[in-house]
Amino acid sequence: MWSPDEIASLCYNHFNKLPKRGKPEAGREWTLLAAVILLTDSSELKTVRKQVVSLGTGTKCISQSAMSTKGDILNDSHAEVIARRGCVRYLTEQLFRAVSGQSSDVFCPGSEEGKWTVKPGVSFLFFTSQTPCGDASIFPMTGSQAQPCEPVNALQSEESERRGLKRHAECDLEETRQSPRMKTSDNHSSRRKSGNTSEHEAITENKESIERAHPPDLHRTGAKCVPDSPADPLQPGLLYHSVGVLRLKPGRGERTLSLSCSDKLARWGVLGFQGALLSHYLQAPLYFRAVVVGKCPYSHQAMQRALKTRCSDVRDLPSGFSAHDPEILQSALGFPHNHTHTEAKHTHTQGRISPCGAAISWCAVSQQPLDVTANGYKQGVTKKALGTSQARSLISKVELLHSFLKLVAATEELPESLRGKDLKTYWDYKQAAGAYQQAWTQLRLQAFPLWPRSPPELLLFS
């Protein structure tokens, strides 16, 4: 009842309708897009309603030293993370409507006291215009795809690691200029004569010698292996990266604490994308029915490995939790503001092409649906306003906590996990979500033992 192209088109059109603020400058700036789509299946009418409920753009992260103990800064502004946080904001309002006796597009009462469940026929899709950074972005290059980074030799490896590649490199993967190796091969192919065995053998031998001189290369990610995990070999060609490992996103010259989007999507595939706070209210976690990727360099095998295979053997999860198996699909439609399209529109008078510094969050809420940030705070905020409520994003941790506390205050029949407890901080409410924390413990033990833990002092705000 829906296709990947239909989903991509829906997301791109929704982006086009948003105000100009926070959007990249045509021909000079590029960005990435992600979205959460609500599907409402009406079996009687044999129709599926498709609605974008959260959309995000962005490519940036802040460094560890810039993180705040107040929960008022966005640590990770990659599009996938922005879209998911906007979706949490949307779901919080939908639960508020439900507990207040208003109509909700998503939730209906569950069988457990104080719990809610998704209405029959309702499901969610996740769309991203680019292969998620991290493990899903690591796969062999094919055809005429050009490597965004120079081929690495032993002398270059150390320098490459020191320099640190940002997500800019991953988006450059969309470039489709022919590599010298492929041009040479094509030139020989054009001279090939059918039935000439000796010439065919000569061409085959020459092709093999060319491939020895220019071994197959690998799409690379700027995300670095987490501490204590095996380091990337950084060898030429297919031996540049290790696969299947957790990775941290690069910052501006300093490492971040933000896990790659591949790792976060894998985590949401077990714990649900609703997060710890909303799990208090839900009878079961919320999983994406499918993940759709826009037109870009893509490997279904790498997506499977990164999002599903790494967690597929996790067992002993609490009731309702599972290693979910979303459908993984790709659209043939590219995002008009990605690096490839921006490069095609670029003129020499515009200066260097660069990633857009702003991140856009839009979600289907009743008040202030649009939220534009830069460097983790609201775009355009003055230095004097930093640290105040006027400066913080509506999807920052502290704002999502405040929305959750309004939900708790409006609830007459609290879930058992919230009754009779002296909960004050963000950390307290997260830890009180018992089933969610049990599932997280099992996921760490069995699949991601090296997942870095956030310093507790960053979660003690209220």
C-alpha positions as CSV (number, residue, x, y, z in Angstrom):
1,M,0.0,0.0,0.0
2,W,3.1,2.2,0.0
3,S,6.4,2.3,-1.8
4,P,9.9,3.6,-0.9
5,D,9.6,6.3,-3.6
6,E,6.3,7.4,-2.2
7,I,7.7,7.7,1.3
8,A,10.8,9.7,0.0
9,S,8.6,12.0,-2.0
10,L,6.3,12.6,1.0
11,C,9.3,13.6,3.1
12,Y,11.0,15.8,0.5
13,N,7.7,17.6,-0.2
14,H,7.1,18.2,3.5
15,F,10.6,19.7,3.8
16,N,9.9,22.0,0.8
17,K,6.8,23.4,2.6
18,L,8.7,24.4,5.7
19,P,9.9,28.1,6.1
20,K,13.3,29.1,4.7
21,R,14.9,29.4,8.2
22,G,17.6,26.8,8.8
23,K,17.6,25.5,5.2
24,P,20.9,25.2,3.2
25,E,21.8,27.9,0.7
26,A,21.3,26.5,-2.7
27,G,24.5,25.6,-4.5
28,R,26.7,26.3,-1.5
29,E,25.4,24.3,1.5
30,W,24.2,20.8,1.8
31,T,22.4,18.8,4.5
32,L,20.8,15.5,5.3
33,L,17.1,14.7,6.1
34,A,15.4,12.1,8.2
35,A,11.7,11.6,9.1
36,V,9.3,9.5,11.0
37,I,6.1,8.6,9.2
38,L,2.9,7.5,10.8
39,L,1.0,4.9,8.9
40,T,-2.7,4.4,9.6
41,D,-4.1,1.3,7.9
42,S,-7.8,1.2,7.3
43,S,-8.7,-2.4,6.4
44,E,-12.3,-1.5,5.8
45,L,-11.5,1.2,3.3
46,K,-8.4,-0.6,2.0
47,T,-6.3,2.5,2.3
48,V,-3.2,3.6,4.2
49,R,-2.9,7.1,5.5
50,K,0.7,8.4,5.5
51,Q,1.7,11.3,7.6
52,V,5.1,12.9,8.4
53,V,4.9,13.3,12.2
54,S,8.6,14.3,12.7
55,L,11.3,15.6,10.3
56,G,14.9,16.5,11.0
57,T,17.9,17.9,9.1
58,G,21.5,18.2,10.3
59,T,25.0,16.9,10.1
60,K,26.7,18.2,13.3
61,C,27.7,17.1,16.8
62,I,29.2,18.9,19.7
63,S,32.3,17.8,21.4
64,Q,32.4,16.3,24.9
65,S,33.8,19.4,26.5
66,A,30.8,21.5,25.2
67,M,28.2,19.2,26.8
68,S,26.0,20.7,29.5
69,T,25.0,19.4,33.0
70,K,21.7,21.2,32.5
71,G,20.4,19.1,29.7
72,D,19.9,22.2,27.6
73,I,22.1,21.6,24.6
74,L,21.6,19.1,21.7
75,N,24.7,16.9,21.8
76,D,23.9,15.2,18.5
77,S,22.3,17.1,15.6
78,H,22.5,14.5,12.9
79,A,19.2,14.3,11.0
80,E,18.3,10.8,12.2
81,V,18.7,11.8,15.8
82,I,16.8,15.1,15.4
83,A,13.9,13.2,13.7
84,R,13.7,10.7,16.5
85,R,13.8,13.3,19.2
86,G,11.0,15.2,17.4
87,C,9.0,12.0,17.3
88,V,9.4,11.6,21.1
89,R,8.0,15.1,21.5
90,Y,5.1,14.2,19.2
91,L,4.4,11.0,21.1
92,T,4.5,12.8,24.5
93,E,1.7,15.1,23.3
94,Q,-0.3,12.2,21.9
95,L,-0.1,10.5,25.3
96,F,-1.1,13.8,27.0
97,R,-4.2,13.9,24.8
98,A,-5.0,10.2,25.7
99,V,-4.7,10.6,29.4
100,S,-6.7,13.9,29.3
101,G,-9.6,12.1,27.6
102,Q,-9.0,13.7,24.2
103,S,-8.6,11.8,21.0
104,S,-5.2,10.5,20.1
105,D,-4.1,9.5,16.6
106,V,-1.7,6.9,18.1
107,F,-2.8,5.5,21.5
108,C,-5.6,3.6,23.1
109,P,-5.9,2.1,26.6
110,G,-3.8,-1.1,27.2
111,S,-4.8,-4.1,29.2
112,E,-2.4,-3.2,32.0
113,E,-3.4,-0.5,34.5
114,G,-2.0,2.9,33.6
115,K,-0.6,1.7,30.3
116,W,-1.3,2.5,26.7
117,T,-0.8,0.7,23.5
118,V,-0.8,1.6,19.8
119,K,-4.1,1.6,18.1
120,P,-4.9,-1.2,15.6
121,G,-3.6,-0.4,12.2
122,V,-1.1,2.2,13.4
123,S,2.6,1.7,12.6
124,F,5.7,3.9,12.1
125,L,8.3,4.1,9.3
126,F,11.8,5.7,9.5
127,F,13.2,7.5,6.5
128,T,16.7,8.8,6.0
129,S,18.0,10.5,2.9
130,Q,21.5,9.0,3.4
131,T,22.9,5.7,4.6
132,P,23.3,6.1,8.4
133,C,26.8,7.1,9.5
134,G,28.9,4.3,11.1
135,D,28.7,0.7,10.3
136,A,26.0,0.9,7.7
137,S,28.2,3.2,5.6
138,I,31.1,0.7,5.3
139,F,30.9,-1.4,2.2
140,P,32.9,-2.1,-1.0
141,M,32.6,0.4,-3.8
142,T,31.2,-0.8,-7.1
143,G,30.9,0.5,-10.6
144,S,31.9,4.1,-11.2
145,Q,31.5,5.3,-7.6
146,A,34.3,7.6,-6.6
147,Q,36.0,7.4,-3.3
148,P,35.6,10.6,-1.4
149,C,38.9,10.1,0.3
150,E,42.3,9.6,-1.3
151,P,43.5,6.0,-1.4
152,V,45.4,5.2,1.8
153,N,48.9,3.8,1.9
154,A,50.9,2.9,5.0
155,L,52.4,6.4,5.3
156,Q,49.1,8.1,5.0
157,S,47.2,5.9,7.5
158,E,48.5,7.7,10.6
159,E,47.9,11.1,9.2
160,S,44.4,10.2,8.1
161,E,43.5,9.0,11.6
162,R,45.0,12.2,13.0
163,R,43.1,14.4,10.6
164,G,39.7,12.8,11.3
165,L,37.1,12.6,8.5
166,K,33.8,14.2,9.3
167,R,30.4,13.3,7.9
168,H,31.1,15.5,4.9
169,A,33.1,12.6,3.6
170,E,30.1,10.2,3.9
171,C,28.0,12.5,1.9
172,D,30.7,12.9,-0.7
173,L,30.1,9.2,-1.3
174,E,27.2,10.2,-3.5
175,E,29.7,11.5,-6.1
176,T,29.6,9.4,-9.2
177,R,32.7,10.5,-11.1
178,Q,34.5,7.6,-12.7
179,S,37.7,6.5,-11.0
180,P,40.8,6.2,-13.2
181,R,40.7,2.4,-12.7
182,M,37.2,2.2,-14.1
183,K,38.1,4.4,-17.1
184,T,41.0,2.2,-18.0
185,S,38.8,-0.9,-17.8
186,D,36.1,0.7,-19.9
187,N,38.6,1.8,-22.6
188,H,39.8,-1.8,-23.0
189,S,36.2,-3.0,-23.0
190,S,35.3,-0.7,-25.9
191,R,38.0,-2.3,-28.0
192,R,37.0,-5.9,-27.2
193,K,36.0,-8.0,-30.2
194,S,33.6,-10.9,-29.8
195,G,35.1,-14.3,-30.5
196,N,38.7,-13.1,-30.2
197,T,39.9,-15.3,-27.3
198,S,43.5,-14.2,-27.2
199,E,42.4,-10.5,-27.0
200,H,39.9,-11.4,-24.3
201,E,42.6,-13.1,-22.3
202,A,44.9,-10.2,-22.7
203,I,42.3,-7.8,-21.5
204,T,41.5,-10.0,-18.6
205,E,45.1,-10.2,-17.6
206,N,45.5,-6.5,-18.0
207,K,42.4,-5.8,-15.9
208,E,43.8,-8.1,-13.1
209,S,47.1,-6.2,-13.2
210,I,45.2,-2.9,-13.0
211,E,43.2,-4.1,-10.0
212,R,46.4,-5.2,-8.3
213,A,47.8,-1.7,-8.7
214,H,44.4,-0.1,-7.7
215,P,42.7,-2.6,-5.4
216,P,39.0,-2.3,-4.8
217,D,38.2,0.5,-2.3
218,L,35.8,0.8,0.5
219,H,33.2,3.4,1.3
220,R,34.3,5.0,4.6
221,T,32.8,6.6,7.6
222,G,34.1,9.5,9.7
223,A,32.9,7.8,12.9
224,K,35.7,6.4,15.0
225,C,35.8,3.1,16.9
226,V,34.8,3.4,20.6
227,P,37.5,3.2,23.2
228,D,38.8,-0.3,24.0
229,S,37.4,-1.8,20.8
230,P,39.7,-3.0,18.0
231,A,41.0,0.0,16.0
232,D,40.4,0.4,12.3
233,P,43.4,-1.2,10.4
234,L,43.5,1.9,8.1
235,Q,45.1,-0.2,5.4
236,P,44.6,0.4,1.6
237,G,41.3,-0.6,0.0
238,L,38.9,-3.0,1.6
239,L,41.1,-3.3,4.8
240,Y,40.6,0.3,5.8
241,H,37.8,-0.3,8.3
242,S,36.7,-2.9,10.8
243,V,33.0,-3.8,10.5
244,G,30.3,-4.4,13.1
245,V,32.0,-2.3,15.8
246,L,30.5,0.6,17.7
247,R,31.6,4.0,16.6
248,L,31.6,7.6,17.9
249,K,30.8,10.5,15.7
250,P,33.6,13.0,15.0
251,G,33.5,16.5,16.4
252,R,35.3,19.7,15.5
253,G,38.8,18.4,16.3
254,E,37.6,16.7,19.4
255,R,35.9,13.4,20.0
256,T,32.3,13.4,20.9
257,L,30.3,11.0,23.1
258,S,27.6,10.5,20.4
259,L,27.3,7.1,19.0
260,S,26.9,6.7,15.3
261,C,23.4,6.7,13.7
262,S,23.9,3.1,12.7
263,D,24.5,2.2,16.4
264,K,21.5,4.2,17.6
265,L,19.1,2.7,15.0
266,A,20.3,-0.8,16.1
267,R,19.6,0.2,19.8
268,W,16.1,1.5,18.9
269,G,15.5,-1.9,17.2
270,V,15.7,-3.6,20.6
271,L,14.7,-1.0,23.1
272,G,12.2,0.9,21.0
273,F,12.4,4.5,19.7
274,Q,10.2,5.9,22.4
275,G,13.0,6.2,25.0
276,A,13.1,5.4,28.7
277,L,10.6,8.1,29.9
278,L,7.7,7.2,27.6
279,S,8.2,3.5,28.3
280,H,6.7,4.1,31.7
281,Y,3.4,4.6,29.9
282,L,3.6,2.0,27.1
283,Q,2.6,-1.6,27.4
284,A,5.2,-2.5,24.8
285,P,8.1,-0.6,23.1
286,L,7.5,1.1,19.7
287,Y,9.5,-0.2,16.8
288,F,9.9,1.0,13.2
289,R,8.0,-1.2,10.7
290,A,10.6,-0.3,8.0
291,V,13.6,1.8,7.4
292,V,13.7,3.5,4.0
293,V,16.9,5.1,2.6
294,G,17.0,7.7,-0.1
295,K,19.0,7.4,-3.3
296,C,22.7,7.4,-2.3
297,P,25.6,4.8,-2.2
298,Y,23.9,1.9,-0.4
299,S,24.5,-1.7,0.5
300,H,21.6,-3.8,1.7
301,Q,24.0,-6.2,3.3
302,A,25.7,-3.4,5.3
303,M,22.4,-2.1,6.4
304,Q,21.3,-5.6,7.6
305,R,24.6,-6.0,9.4
306,A,24.5,-2.7,11.2
307,L,20.8,-2.4,12.1
308,K,19.8,-6.0,12.6
309,T,22.5,-8.8,12.6
310,R,24.5,-7.3,15.5
311,C,21.5,-7.6,17.8
312,S,19.7,-10.6,16.3
313,D,20.8,-13.0,19.0
314,V,19.9,-10.9,22.0
315,R,17.8,-13.0,24.4
316,D,16.2,-12.9,27.9
317,L,14.5,-9.6,27.2
318,P,11.6,-8.4,29.4
319,S,8.0,-9.0,28.1
320,G,7.2,-7.0,25.0
321,F,10.9,-6.3,24.0
322,S,12.5,-8.2,21.1
323,A,15.2,-7.9,18.6
324,H,13.0,-6.3,16.0
325,D,13.3,-7.1,12.3
326,P,12.3,-4.0,10.3
327,E,12.1,-4.2,6.5
328,I,15.0,-2.3,4.9
329,L,14.3,-0.6,1.6
330,Q,15.8,2.0,-0.7
331,S,14.2,4.7,-2.8
332,A,15.3,5.8,-6.2
333,L,14.7,9.4,-5.3
334,G,17.6,11.6,-3.9
335,F,17.3,14.5,-1.6
336,P,17.6,17.7,-3.6
337,H,19.8,19.3,-0.9
338,N,22.3,16.6,-0.5
339,H,26.0,17.0,-1.4
340,T,25.7,15.6,-4.9
341,H,22.8,18.0,-5.9
342,T,24.5,20.9,-4.2
343,E,27.7,20.3,-6.1
344,A,25.8,20.2,-9.4
345,K,24.3,23.6,-8.7
346,H,27.5,25.1,-7.4
347,T,29.2,28.1,-9.1
348,H,32.8,29.2,-8.5
349,T,31.5,32.6,-7.1
350,Q,29.9,30.9,-4.2
351,G,33.1,29.8,-2.5
352,R,33.6,26.4,-1.0
353,I,30.7,23.9,-0.5
354,S,30.1,23.2,3.1
355,P,27.5,21.5,5.3
356,C,24.7,23.7,6.6
357,G,25.4,24.8,10.1
358,A,21.7,24.7,11.2
359,A,19.5,21.7,12.2
360,I,15.8,21.8,11.6
361,S,13.3,19.9,13.8
362,W,9.6,19.9,12.8
363,C,7.0,17.7,14.5
364,A,3.2,17.4,14.4
365,V,2.5,19.1,17.7
366,S,-0.1,21.8,18.5
367,Q,2.3,24.5,19.6
368,Q,5.7,25.6,18.2
369,P,6.2,22.6,15.8
370,L,9.3,24.2,14.2
371,D,12.6,24.3,16.1
372,V,15.8,25.5,14.4
373,T,19.1,25.1,16.1
374,A,22.8,25.7,15.6
375,N,25.7,24.4,17.7
376,G,23.1,22.7,20.0
377,Y,21.1,25.9,20.8
378,K,18.3,27.8,19.1
379,Q,19.6,29.5,16.0
380,G,20.3,33.2,16.4
381,V,20.4,33.2,20.2
382,T,22.7,35.8,21.8
383,K,25.6,34.8,24.1
384,K,23.8,36.7,26.9
385,A,20.8,34.3,26.5
386,L,22.8,31.1,26.7
387,G,21.9,29.0,29.7
388,T,18.3,30.4,29.7
389,S,15.1,28.7,28.6
390,Q,15.0,31.1,25.5
391,A,18.2,29.5,24.2
392,R,17.3,25.8,24.4
393,S,15.8,23.6,21.8
394,L,12.3,22.2,22.3
395,I,13.8,18.7,21.8
396,S,16.6,19.1,24.3
397,K,16.7,16.6,27.2
398,V,15.5,19.1,29.7
399,E,12.6,20.3,27.5
400,L,11.5,16.7,26.8
401,L,11.7,16.0,30.6
402,H,9.4,19.0,31.3
403,S,6.9,17.8,28.7
404,F,7.0,14.4,30.3
405,L,6.4,15.9,33.8
406,K,3.3,17.7,32.4
407,L,2.1,14.4,31.2
408,V,2.7,12.9,34.6
409,A,0.8,15.8,36.3
410,A,-2.2,15.3,34.0
411,T,-2.4,11.5,34.6
412,E,-5.0,10.4,37.2
413,E,-4.0,6.7,37.1
414,L,-0.2,6.6,37.1
415,P,1.6,3.5,35.8
416,E,3.0,1.3,38.6
417,S,6.6,2.3,37.8
418,L,5.8,5.9,38.7
419,R,3.7,5.3,41.9
420,G,5.0,6.1,45.4
421,K,8.5,7.0,44.3
422,D,10.5,10.1,45.1
423,L,11.7,10.9,41.5
424,K,13.3,14.3,40.9
425,T,15.9,14.2,38.2
426,Y,16.1,13.1,34.6
427,W,18.3,10.3,35.8
428,D,15.7,9.2,38.4
429,Y,12.9,8.9,35.9
430,K,15.1,7.0,33.4
431,Q,16.3,4.5,36.0
432,A,12.7,4.0,37.3
433,A,11.7,2.6,33.9
434,G,12.5,-1.0,35.1
435,A,11.7,-3.1,32.1
436,Y,13.4,-0.7,29.7
437,Q,16.6,-0.7,31.9
438,Q,16.5,-4.5,32.1
439,A,16.3,-4.7,28.3
440,W,19.2,-2.1,28.0
441,T,21.3,-4.2,30.3
442,Q,20.7,-7.4,28.2
443,L,21.5,-5.5,25.0
444,R,24.8,-4.2,26.5
445,L,25.8,-7.6,27.9
446,Q,25.0,-9.6,24.8
447,A,25.6,-7.2,21.8
448,F,27.2,-3.9,22.9
449,P,29.4,-4.4,25.9
450,L,31.6,-1.4,24.9
451,W,28.8,1.1,24.5
452,P,30.1,4.2,26.4
453,R,28.1,5.3,29.5
454,S,27.2,8.9,29.8
455,P,28.7,10.6,32.8
456,P,26.0,10.6,35.5
457,E,26.5,14.3,36.2
458,L,25.2,15.1,32.8
459,L,21.8,13.5,33.7
460,L,21.1,15.0,37.1
461,F,19.1,18.0,36.0
462,S,15.4,18.5,36.7
